[in-house]
Amino acid sequence: MRKTTKELFGEIKERIIVDLEENEVICEHCNGLKMKYVESNGKGHVEYCNKCHNGKMRVCKHCGKLNSTSYCGCRGEWSEKEYIRFSKAKKISYYDYDGKILMSERACDVSDIEDYLYDLIKNDENYPEYWWATEKDNFSLSVDLYDQINNNEFVDSDWFDLDNEWDDRLTQAQDLIDRWAHDKAFDTYTETWKIAIDLKPLIKKIKEES
């Protein structure tokens, strides 16, 4: 007697052997098949398992949560990654750093962290012993009128052969745009894991003065 797809799936689920590595378990939704049999409106069909990628789930060694990838995002995993970043970063004393830092996603002077640390220490709360440095970049717009016109398919190439009056006007317009772009330029700061600011000298000073 010919077996149904559902029956075949049932047999395979009982016989399949999945090689598991450390911190891996068989996906309970597909039993390691990567696919599952689904019944809907009296009909059955096979579809890929939407809970895993290869029939296996990863068990986070920090929180025990099951994930379809090796990434969990829990606090324990984040702390481990942060420690690795810190161990590889160049360390610089708070008093030797003269750049900006990010606090609540806002660029601040490094001295702004003093009040923050003071309040944490005063209230006997946990406080950081280091802070990530930032890298500076300048953002400005750049518009070349001649290039814009030359690359415009609706502008005839003979346009540039007009009298010098238009050429002078373009030069003046380009000058205005350049000055406007220069005035509107601003510095941006992004956190870098290359440099860690050592706050322990500052913490020691705050405790001594408290």
Steps between C-alpha positions, in 0.01 A plus 500: 500500500632840404588720795390858536738793533396535862585136573838529325581809701412317817740215417783734406459696822546178697807384308694817425830549679628855534862571591505753780790712614548663838209724602273363225168317523261361240232747394180389671289642218642290217695230689813576302341461155519873414147450366167422659167357400213746541128432474256775412136484390513125473808501278862432581818646356871524571670828579837614632527538876480868592659448842843372396738505205645150503287290730692609808468769765784664693482517876643825632767414757416817690120493536395160362271648235457309175598686183511409133847660472803528726398857585276552803530863602445436869683703764744218571608468138519877464725523806733235359529680166555829678782345702667372182476845342643663811792256523600581140457877528775751567465641853538872564463684830202729546737790560685436173192484279392827337233379257125464520295221652146383435248522783139409422600506130612863532855624448634654822827625640678227692479717815120459493544151636625633835156600629356174372758293688471718810124435525544125453772478765311726741185287470702178536398379154700297250730716290710435187878483526554587135328683217535460127673777306362646178623561148437836339379555148377806311175495310445746218306511176671523163316613188675563168268697271708437188502128569125496565428679174749299296349171619142610440360321196256784437774760459662533157879492497497826303360667810854555623584691184266789589630848577722572797212659691353158581841368591549787746160433653582135547827593665320735737236239577765236566679741733178559697437125527857435617477768768161371613632143522803620698278688749271199542780248550519342844704247692365153574624257763471123507599267780816302437609177662862577420550723806364454852518796740619384842278666760668353808722808562188719496309258722784501752499882506121515551514253788784686667310828482167355610 
